[in-house]
Amino acid sequence: MATPEERSVTFARIHPDGREAERALQLVAESNNLHPHHSSFIHAEVRTDPDTSGSDANPPETHGEHKRERRNFFFQLSLHDPVHPYSRGWVAGRGSEDLRATGGDGGVDLLFISPESAKTSHVSPMHVGFWIHPRSGALMLRGAQDHRPIKYKVTSYSPWVFLRNGESHVMFQRTNAFSVGHLQFTLVFRMFDPLSYQTFVEKRNASLIRHGFQAPRNELSAVPRPADVRRGHVLTQAVIAKGASGWVRAAVDIVTGQPLAVKEQRPEQQWQMEAMTQEFNIGRFFSVSSPKSWKMHSLTRR
């Protein structure tokens, strides 16, 4: 019989970024009152650092190896079989004052800081959510507080995006920086091989179907890929159709998470440019209601 680890597929890790976040997670992980639900998300890597505890007057001994082990804690996001039901998302924050009473689907999954810590007011009990968009299958970052918005770094050279209660953003980069209160984190997507990627997609789709949704289209990537290109709020992905004067790509609106079909065209003459502009302007007055259809956007290259 398969173990829970064998039945699950890990697709992302959340690492604390900076001493304050690292210390906060360490206190959570080493708490004696931690609920098993919370501890199931926390993992650790053991690293060995040189022992530099000596001083000039009393240096460490040089014979043999003198090294110090350090545990780096992180959160792990996985999709599980029905034995470990998934409710389309994970909630993160400081939880309640009684750690052992916070676990379960109705509470906090990821404890970013222990409610037993001295200074926790900058992190709300339920501060941030991570959820999979039912149409595109993209992982979304969602704010849960109006007066304590979370911050998401869209690019290294752009300002932070503030997400308040109910506001979301696709985590479209392989490495995603965000902050909750004074704590900063980095979510890193797993690099899949073809077989494990297919397994992950199957588990994700099965989970969405169990909750009454249709599986996202296969043309949409389940995790960020190097070939994805962001143009404004649109993230273009694989080519799904080609024509005489252009092509259509699968895409996702990184603000709403909705799937898109982006029509890219390369006009050769002025009249083609005018015809394509007219076509796009007409299309703006129509919407698509079928859940199996794409919403069309048009990008023209000259």
N, C-alpha and C positions, 0 to 999 in steps of 0.2 A: 504493500500500500504506500502511495506517495506521501511524503511529509508535507507540512504546510509550505515549507520553503520551495519544494519541488513543484507544488501546485501554483505558486505565485510567480509573477514576472515583474521584476523591478525595472522601472523605466526612468527614475530620476532620483537624485540625492539633493538634500538641502544642507549646505555647510554654513556654519556661523562664520561671519567675516569680521575679524577684529577681536581684540581681547575681551571687550565687554560681552559680546554675544557668545564667545567661546566659554567664558566663565559662567554665564547664565545657563547654558546647556549642560555644562559639567555638573552644576549644582542640581539640576533636574535629574540627570542620569544617575547620580550617586545618592539620591534621596532614598531613605528607608521606607517612605510612605507611597512610593510611586505605584500607580495602578498598572496592572499587566497590559491593559489596553494602550497606555501611554508608552510603556517600555518597549512594546513590540515595534514601534517606529524608530527607536533610537539604536544606533549601531556605533561601533568604534573601530578605528584603525590604530594599531599599536606601532609607534615609531620610536626608534632608538636614536637619542641625541648624545653627543659627547658630553661628559660630565665636566662642567666648567665651574663647579662650586668652590674650587680652591681659590686662594688669594696669592699675591706675590710673596707674602711672608710664609704662607703655609700652602703651597701648591698641591694639587692632587697627585697621588703616586703615579709614576710614569710607567712602571712595569706592569705588564698585562693590560687588559682592556678595562677601562672604567667608563661605562656608558649608563645613561639614564633613560628608562622607558617612559614614553609619554603617550597617553591615550587621547586621540582626536575624535570627538563625538560628532555625529551627523544624523540627520533624519533620512529615512529611505521611504520612497513612495512606490507601492507595488499594487498590482491588480491580482486579486485572488479568486479562487473558485467559490461557488455558493457557500462552501463551508465557512468562508470568511466574507460575508456579504459586503459589497461596496455600494454606497449610496450616492454615487456620482461625484463625491467630493470629500475633502478633508478640511477640518476647521482648526485654526491655530490661534494661540493666545496664551494667557497665563492661567486659564482654568479657574476653578473655585478654590476656596481656602482649604477644603478637605480634598486632598489629592486623590484619595482612593474612591471618592464618590463622583469623580468627574468623568470617568471612562464611559464608553458606549456611544451609540450613534447620535444621541441627543446632546452630547457635550463636546468637549475639545479633544481632538485627536493628537495634535502636535503641541506639546508644551514648550513654547519658546523661552519662557522664564517661569521659575517656580513661584507660586503664590505665597510660599513661605519665605521668600527673599525679603530683604529690608526695603528695597526701592522697586516697586512694581507698577506705580501709577501711570507710567508712560505706555504700558501695554494693557489693553483691555482683556477681560476674560475671554471674549470671542472676538478677535481683532481682524482676522484675515481668513479668506477661504481659497482653496484650490479646487477647481472642478473641471470636468471634461465637458466641452460643449457638445450637445447631443446631435447637432447637424454637421459640424465640421470635424469633431473629434479632437479639437485643439485643447490643450491645457490652458485654463484661464486663471488669472490672479484676480481676486475680487476683494474689494474693501468692505468692511462691516461696521465702520464707525464714521460719523460725520465730523466730530471734533478731533479725532485722531486718525487722519487719513494715512494710508500706507503709501510708500513711494516706490516707483518702478523706473529703472534706468533703461530707456528705449535703446539708446546707443551710448558709447563712451564719450561722444562729443556733444550730446544733447542734454538739455535739462531734465530733471526728474519729472515724471508724470505722477500727479497726486490722484489716488483712488479713494473716494469716500464711500459711504454706505451704498451698496448696490452697484457701484461702478466697477467695470472689469476691463481687463486687457489680456490679450493673448501673450503667453510667454513663448515668443517666436524665435528666440535665439538659443543656441545650444547652452550657453552660459548666461544666466539671467540674474542681475543684481536687483535687490529690493530691500527696503528697510521697514521695520515695524517699531514704532517708538524710537528709542535710542539704539536699537539693535539692527545690525546689518547682516544680510544673508546672501548666499549665492545658490541658486538652483541650477544644477547641471544635469542635462539629459544624458541618458546612456547612449553609447555608440553601439548600435545593434548590428549583428550579422544577419544575413537574409532569413535564416531559420528562426532565430529568436524574435526578429521583428514580426514575422508572420504569426508567431504564437502570441505576441503581445496584442496585435491587431485583433486576432480572434477572441481573446479574452475581453478586450475592451468592447468589441461589438456585442458579444454575448451579454455583457453587463448592461449595456444600454438597452438592448432588446428586452431584458428582464424588467426594465423600468418603463417599458411602453414606448420606446423610441425606435426609429429605424436606424440601421447601421449606416455610418457615414460612407460616402462614396470612396471606392478604392483609389481613385485618382488623387485624393487628398492625403498628404503625408501625415502620419500619426505623430511624428516627432520632427523637430527642425532638422533640415539638411543643408549642406553647404551650397547646393545649387539654388536654394530659395532666394528670391530677390524682393526687397521691400521697395515699393514706390508709394511714398506717402503713407496712407493707412491701409494699403493693399499689399499683401504678401503673395507674390506669384510663385507657382510651383511647376509641376510637369506640364508639357504640351499634351493636350488631349484631342486636338483636331487641327488639321491644316487645310488651307484653301489656296486659291490662286493668288491672292494678294495679302495673305496674312495667316495667322494661326490663333488658336484658343488655348489658354492655359487654365488649369485649376488654380484657385486662389482663395485666400481667406482675408476677411476684414479684421485687422488686428485689434480694433476697438470693440467690435460687437461679437467677433468670433464666427460670424455667418459665412458660409461657403459662397464663393463667387466663381464665375467663369469670365476670365478677362480676354477680350478679343484684341489682339495686337495686329496692327495693319501697317503696311509700308507702301504708301501710294507713290506711283512713279510719275504721275502727271497732276496738274492743278485740278482738272475736273474730277479725278479720283478723290483728291483731298476734299473737295466740296461735297461730293456724294457721300463720303464716309462721315463727314461732319453732320450732314443732314440726317443720315441714318442714326447716328448717336443721339441727336437732339430729339428725334421721334421716339427712340427707345426710352428716353427719360420719363415719358408719360405713362409707361406701362410697368406693371409689377407682376411677379410670378407667384402664384398661390400654391402650386403643386410642390409638396415636400421633396419630390424626386428631381425637381428642376433646378437649374442654376440661375442665380441672379447675374445678369450680364453687366460687365463694365467694358469700356473700350479705351484702349491706349493707342495713339497714332504716332508712328515714327516717320520722320522725314529724312 
